[in-house]
Amino acid sequence: MLKFIADLFGFISFLFRLIFKFFKFVLMLTGVISMSRCGGSGYQQDGDKVLFDGKEVGKNVKILNDVFAKDDSAAYYKRYSISGADLSTFIAVDKHYAKDKNTVYYCDEYREGVNYYLTKRSNIFVVAHAQPASFVSLGNGYTGYAKDSARGYYKGDGFAVQDPATLEIIDGYFLKDKYQVYHGKVPVKGSDPGSFQILNESYARDTNQVYFYNYPNEGGVIVLPAESRSFSLLEYPYSQDASFVFYVNAKMPGVESASFSILGNNYSKDKSSVFFENKKIKGADAGSFTVLPGYENTTQVLYFARDNSHVFWEDKIVAGADPATFKAIDFGYGTDKNHVYYQTAVVKGADPQSFKTYPHGVGNADSEDKNNRFSEGKKAEE
């Protein structure tokens, strides 16, 4: 049933995108939006004319970059005028910042509400405390990061750094100066900027520490209790050092690192124990434990496994199931010679010989046998 719902939402999402593309095409044909606007061409020179997104905006406009311009009466971010700018000294810094002799400006666009696809709104403001003379962009011009001689800035918001002169972007949301590393606008405690390296989209390390990180507004940086020198990445969400194994950002208790292996589908083991995610499975035999064939390549989240004595669903024993004849099917169902199971429970009245699941669910059912239809382990209502 869950797979059917996921497929349904996927189809609805595809249909919505298709309708939007058609709607935008109609708007282009009717002139509500231009062909070039969809390409985001920005300011361009065409002979003695100046265009923005393919439409003429004037002949005396001076292009500063593809989003900033000025003329004798105003400075502009895209089609929006910037009030109060000193025109004689106004220059573009990057794709979001501009400045004059007195002021630094941060500019962006956003969409909202029922007019999301038709209307853009501007966000233009003076960057508080910024020093125009020393203000420079960091990165490729799109990052939102900048600095002056006193502090760093992200999307126009200032933040303290120890040494602004050496502040630079490492990658993504990581920056460094000669004293420490920063994530977003926050110092990474104990970090060593000289040896800091990003390992992948979730982990980083330096000489002193190992870090698990997320977006700045989704948890930031967590220091793992790992030895940096021996730390290595395994198949996500696993990693290890010489002594411990880690699941996402936490140490797995009771795991021997030297004999640890990943079995797949959130199962793993060492020489004496078996684990589901970071939980030890009670009663599991590490020597004979296997993830059942047929579930190894599924897109579902939860799976069956077995050893010589038991069948398992996650970290739980499927009571009464016969491991020798048990087969995983799909949608949380499995069968042995005697019963049909949904996760850890017997499906009452189901015939294992004729039982089958539906590829995408049918009506209010996800499976059937020769006598009945079922949904999530219970007989479906007619």
C-alpha positions as CSV (number, residue, x, y, z in Angstrom):
1,M,0.0,0.0,0.0
2,L,2.8,2.4,0.9
3,K,4.5,1.7,-2.5
4,F,1.2,2.3,-4.3
5,I,0.9,5.7,-2.5
6,A,4.5,6.6,-3.3
7,D,3.9,5.7,-7.0
8,L,0.7,7.7,-7.0
9,F,2.4,10.8,-5.6
10,G,5.2,10.3,-8.1
11,F,2.8,10.3,-11.0
12,I,0.9,13.3,-9.6
13,S,4.2,15.2,-9.4
14,F,5.1,14.3,-12.9
15,L,1.7,15.4,-14.2
16,F,2.0,18.7,-12.3
17,R,5.4,19.4,-13.9
18,L,4.0,18.6,-17.3
19,I,1.0,20.9,-16.8
20,F,3.3,23.7,-15.6
21,K,5.5,23.3,-18.7
22,F,2.5,23.5,-20.9
23,F,1.1,26.5,-19.0
24,K,4.4,28.3,-19.3
25,F,4.6,27.6,-23.0
26,V,1.1,29.1,-23.5
27,L,2.2,32.2,-21.5
28,M,5.2,32.5,-23.8
29,L,3.1,32.2,-26.9
30,T,0.6,34.8,-25.6
31,G,3.4,37.2,-24.6
32,V,2.8,37.1,-20.8
33,I,6.4,36.0,-20.4
34,S,9.1,36.2,-23.0
35,M,11.1,33.4,-24.5
36,S,14.3,35.0,-23.3
37,R,13.0,35.4,-19.8
38,C,12.8,31.7,-19.4
39,G,16.4,31.5,-20.4
40,G,17.4,34.0,-17.7
41,S,19.6,36.1,-20.0
42,G,19.7,39.1,-17.7
43,Y,21.2,42.4,-19.0
44,Q,22.7,42.3,-22.5
45,Q,24.0,44.7,-25.0
46,D,22.4,44.6,-28.5
47,G,24.0,47.3,-30.6
48,D,23.1,50.6,-29.1
49,K,20.2,49.0,-27.1
50,V,20.3,47.5,-23.7
51,L,18.1,44.4,-23.1
52,F,17.0,42.7,-19.9
53,D,15.7,39.1,-20.5
54,G,15.2,40.0,-24.2
55,K,13.3,43.2,-23.7
56,E,14.6,46.7,-24.3
57,V,15.1,48.8,-21.2
58,G,16.9,51.8,-22.6
59,K,19.8,53.1,-24.6
60,N,21.6,54.9,-21.9
61,V,21.7,52.1,-19.3
62,K,25.2,51.0,-18.3
63,I,25.5,47.3,-17.7
64,L,27.5,46.4,-14.6
65,N,26.9,42.6,-14.8
66,D,24.0,40.4,-15.9
67,V,21.9,41.5,-12.9
68,F,23.1,45.0,-12.0
69,A,22.9,48.2,-14.1
70,K,22.5,51.9,-13.7
71,D,21.6,55.0,-15.7
72,D,21.5,58.7,-15.0
73,S,18.5,58.4,-12.7
74,A,18.8,55.1,-10.8
75,A,20.7,51.9,-10.0
76,Y,19.0,48.6,-10.8
77,Y,19.0,45.0,-9.6
78,K,17.3,43.2,-12.5
79,R,14.1,45.3,-13.1
80,Y,14.0,46.7,-9.6
81,S,15.4,50.2,-8.8
82,I,17.7,50.6,-5.8
83,S,16.8,53.7,-3.9
84,G,19.4,56.0,-2.4
85,A,22.3,54.7,-4.3
86,D,25.2,57.0,-5.2
87,L,25.2,56.6,-9.0
88,S,28.6,57.9,-9.7
89,T,30.3,55.2,-7.5
90,F,27.7,52.4,-7.7
91,I,29.3,49.1,-8.9
92,A,28.4,45.4,-8.9
93,V,30.3,43.2,-6.5
94,D,28.8,39.8,-7.6
95,K,25.4,38.3,-8.5
96,H,23.8,39.5,-5.2
97,Y,25.9,42.3,-3.8
98,A,26.5,45.8,-5.0
99,K,28.1,48.9,-3.4
100,D,28.7,52.6,-3.7
101,K,31.1,54.8,-1.7
102,N,28.7,54.8,1.3
103,T,26.7,51.6,1.3
104,V,26.7,47.9,0.5
105,Y,23.5,46.4,-0.8
106,Y,22.2,42.8,-0.8
107,C,19.7,41.9,-3.6
108,D,17.7,38.7,-4.3
109,E,14.4,37.5,-5.7
110,Y,11.8,35.2,-4.3
111,R,8.4,33.8,-5.2
112,E,5.4,33.2,-3.0
113,G,1.7,32.3,-2.8
114,V,-0.8,31.7,-5.6
115,N,1.3,33.7,-8.1
116,Y,4.4,31.6,-7.5
117,Y,5.0,30.8,-11.2
118,L,4.1,34.2,-12.5
119,T,5.4,36.8,-10.1
120,K,8.8,37.4,-8.7
121,R,9.4,39.8,-5.7
122,S,12.5,41.6,-4.8
123,N,14.5,41.5,-1.5
124,I,16.8,44.5,-1.6
125,F,18.3,45.9,1.6
126,V,21.3,47.8,3.0
127,V,23.9,45.5,4.6
128,A,24.3,46.7,8.1
129,H,27.7,47.8,9.3
130,A,29.4,46.8,6.0
131,Q,32.4,48.7,4.9
132,P,32.2,49.5,1.2
133,A,35.9,50.2,0.7
134,S,37.0,46.7,1.7
135,F,33.9,44.7,0.8
136,V,34.5,41.8,-1.6
137,S,32.7,38.7,-2.7
138,L,33.7,35.2,-1.7
139,G,33.3,32.2,-4.0
140,N,31.8,32.2,-7.5
141,G,29.4,35.1,-7.0
142,Y,26.3,33.0,-6.3
143,T,27.2,31.8,-2.8
144,G,25.9,34.7,-0.8
145,Y,29.2,34.9,1.1
146,A,31.3,38.1,1.2
147,K,33.6,39.9,3.6
148,D,35.1,43.2,4.5
149,S,37.9,44.2,6.8
150,A,35.8,43.6,9.9
151,R,33.5,40.5,9.4
152,G,32.0,37.9,7.1
153,Y,28.6,38.1,5.5
154,Y,26.1,35.5,4.4
155,K,23.1,36.8,2.3
156,G,23.6,40.2,3.7
157,D,23.8,39.1,7.4
158,G,27.1,39.8,9.1
159,F,28.9,37.3,11.3
160,A,32.1,37.4,13.4
161,V,35.3,35.9,12.2
162,Q,38.7,35.9,13.8
163,D,40.7,37.0,10.8
164,P,38.6,38.6,8.0
165,A,41.7,39.1,5.8
166,T,42.3,35.4,5.4
167,L,38.6,34.3,5.2
168,E,37.9,32.2,2.2
169,I,35.4,29.5,1.1
170,I,36.4,25.9,1.3
171,D,33.3,24.5,-0.4
172,G,29.6,24.6,0.1
173,Y,28.8,26.1,3.5
174,F,32.3,25.7,4.9
175,L,34.7,28.7,5.2
176,K,38.0,29.1,6.9
177,D,40.4,31.8,8.1
178,K,43.9,31.1,9.4
179,Y,42.6,30.3,12.9
180,Q,39.5,28.1,12.4
181,V,36.8,26.7,10.1
182,Y,33.2,28.1,9.9
183,H,30.0,26.3,8.8
184,G,27.4,28.7,7.7
185,K,28.1,31.6,10.0
186,V,29.1,29.4,13.0
187,P,32.7,28.6,14.1
188,V,33.5,24.8,14.1
189,K,34.9,24.4,17.6
190,G,38.4,22.8,17.7
191,S,38.8,22.8,14.0
192,D,42.1,23.1,12.2
193,P,41.9,25.1,9.0
194,G,45.2,23.9,7.7
195,S,44.3,20.2,7.6
196,F,40.5,20.5,7.2
197,Q,39.1,18.5,4.3
198,I,35.5,17.6,3.2
199,L,35.2,13.9,2.6
200,N,31.8,13.8,1.0
201,E,28.3,15.4,1.4
202,S,28.0,14.3,5.0
203,Y,31.5,14.0,6.6
204,A,34.7,16.0,7.0
205,R,37.8,15.8,9.1
206,D,41.0,17.5,10.1
207,T,44.0,16.4,12.0
208,N,42.2,16.7,15.3
209,Q,38.5,15.7,14.7
210,V,36.0,14.0,12.5
211,Y,32.7,15.9,11.6
212,F,29.3,14.9,10.5
213,Y,27.5,17.9,8.9
214,N,24.1,18.9,7.5
215,Y,22.8,22.2,6.2
216,P,23.4,25.0,8.7
217,N,19.6,25.3,9.6
218,E,19.3,21.5,9.8
219,G,21.7,20.5,12.6
220,G,24.9,22.1,11.5
221,V,28.1,20.2,12.5
222,I,28.5,17.4,15.0
223,V,31.9,16.2,16.2
224,L,32.1,12.4,16.0
225,P,33.9,10.5,18.8
226,A,36.2,9.1,16.2
227,E,40.0,9.0,15.7
228,S,40.7,11.2,12.7
229,R,43.8,9.3,11.5
230,S,42.1,5.9,11.1
231,F,38.7,7.1,10.2
232,S,37.3,5.8,6.9
233,L,34.0,6.0,5.1
234,L,32.0,2.9,4.4
235,E,28.7,2.6,2.5
236,Y,26.5,5.3,3.9
237,P,25.3,5.6,6.6
238,Y,28.3,3.6,8.0
239,S,31.8,4.7,8.8
240,Q,34.5,3.5,11.1
241,D,37.8,4.1,12.8
242,A,40.3,1.6,14.3
243,S,38.1,1.0,17.3
244,F,34.5,1.9,16.6
245,V,31.8,1.8,13.9
246,F,29.4,4.7,13.4
247,Y,25.9,4.8,12.1
248,V,25.1,8.2,10.6
249,N,26.5,10.4,13.4
250,A,26.5,8.1,16.4
251,K,28.7,5.3,17.6
252,M,27.2,1.8,17.3
253,P,27.5,0.2,20.7
254,G,29.1,-3.2,21.1
255,V,30.5,-3.5,17.5
256,E,34.0,-4.8,16.8
257,S,35.4,-2.6,14.1
258,A,38.0,-5.1,12.7
259,S,35.3,-7.7,11.8
260,F,32.5,-5.4,10.9
261,S,30.8,-5.9,7.5
262,I,27.7,-4.4,5.8
263,L,25.1,-6.9,4.7
264,G,22.7,-4.4,3.0
265,N,19.2,-3.1,3.7
266,N,20.3,-1.5,7.0
267,Y,21.7,-4.9,8.3
268,S,25.3,-5.4,9.4
269,K,27.4,-7.7,11.6
270,D,30.7,-8.4,13.2
271,K,32.1,-11.8,14.2
272,S,29.7,-12.3,17.0
273,S,26.6,-10.1,16.6
274,V,24.1,-8.8,14.0
275,F,22.7,-5.3,13.8
276,F,19.7,-3.5,12.2
277,E,20.6,0.1,11.8
278,N,22.4,0.8,15.1
279,K,20.5,-1.8,17.2
280,K,21.8,-5.2,18.1
281,I,19.4,-8.0,17.1
282,K,18.9,-10.3,20.0
283,G,19.0,-14.0,19.2
284,A,20.6,-13.6,15.7
285,D,23.5,-15.9,14.7
286,A,26.2,-13.9,12.9
287,G,27.6,-16.9,11.2
288,S,24.4,-17.9,9.3
289,F,22.7,-14.6,9.1
290,T,21.7,-13.4,5.6
291,V,19.5,-10.8,4.0
292,L,16.8,-12.6,2.0
293,P,17.2,-12.7,-1.8
294,G,14.5,-10.7,-3.5
295,Y,14.7,-7.8,-1.0
296,E,18.3,-6.8,-1.8
297,N,17.3,-4.4,-4.6
298,T,13.9,-3.3,-3.4
299,T,13.1,0.4,-2.9
300,Q,11.3,-0.3,0.3
301,V,12.7,0.8,3.6
302,L,12.2,-2.3,5.7
303,Y,13.3,-5.9,5.0
304,F,13.3,-9.6,6.0
305,A,16.4,-11.6,6.9
306,R,17.1,-15.0,8.4
307,D,19.6,-17.2,10.1
308,N,19.6,-21.0,10.7
309,S,17.0,-20.7,13.5
310,H,14.9,-17.6,12.9
311,V,13.3,-15.2,10.4
312,F,13.7,-11.4,11.2
313,W,11.8,-8.3,10.4
314,E,14.1,-5.3,11.2
315,D,15.5,-6.3,14.7
316,K,12.5,-8.5,15.6
317,I,12.1,-12.2,15.4
318,V,9.1,-13.4,13.2
319,A,7.7,-15.8,15.7
320,G,7.0,-19.3,14.3
321,A,8.4,-18.6,10.8
322,D,10.3,-21.5,9.2
323,P,13.7,-20.1,8.0
324,A,14.3,-23.0,5.6
325,T,11.2,-22.3,3.5
326,F,10.6,-18.6,4.1
327,K,10.5,-16.3,1.1
328,A,10.3,-12.5,1.1
329,I,7.7,-11.2,-1.4
330,D,7.1,-7.4,-1.2
331,F,5.2,-4.7,0.7
332,G,6.3,-6.3,4.0
333,Y,4.9,-9.8,3.1
334,G,6.6,-13.1,3.3
335,T,5.6,-16.8,3.2
336,D,6.8,-20.1,4.5
337,K,5.4,-23.6,4.0
338,N,2.6,-22.9,6.6
339,H,1.7,-19.3,6.7
340,V,1.7,-15.8,5.1
341,Y,3.3,-13.1,7.2
342,Y,3.0,-9.3,7.2
343,Q,6.1,-7.9,8.9
344,T,6.1,-9.9,12.2
345,A,2.5,-11.1,12.3
346,V,0.7,-14.1,10.6
347,V,-1.9,-13.0,8.1
348,K,-4.9,-14.9,9.3
349,G,-6.6,-17.1,6.8
350,A,-4.1,-16.5,4.0
351,D,-3.0,-19.4,1.8
352,P,0.8,-19.3,1.3
353,Q,0.7,-21.4,-2.0
354,S,-1.6,-19.0,-3.9
355,F,-0.6,-15.7,-2.2
356,K,0.7,-12.9,-4.3
357,T,1.1,-9.1,-4.1
358,Y,0.0,-6.5,-6.6
359,P,2.7,-4.5,-8.3
360,H,1.0,-1.1,-7.5
361,G,-2.0,-2.0,-5.3
362,V,-5.5,-2.5,-6.7
363,G,-8.3,-0.5,-5.1
364,N,-8.2,-1.1,-1.4
365,A,-6.0,-4.1,-1.5
366,D,-2.3,-4.8,-2.0
367,S,-2.3,-8.6,-2.2
368,E,-4.6,-11.7,-2.6
369,D,-4.7,-15.5,-2.4
370,K,-7.2,-17.8,-4.0
371,N,-9.9,-16.9,-1.5
372,N,-9.4,-13.3,-0.3
373,R,-7.8,-9.9,-0.9
374,F,-5.6,-8.3,1.7
375,S,-4.3,-4.8,2.7
376,E,-1.4,-4.4,5.0
377,G,-1.8,-7.8,6.5
378,K,-5.6,-7.7,7.0
379,K,-8.4,-9.0,5.0
380,A,-9.6,-6.1,2.7
381,E,-13.2,-5.0,3.0
382,E,-15.3,-5.8,-0.1
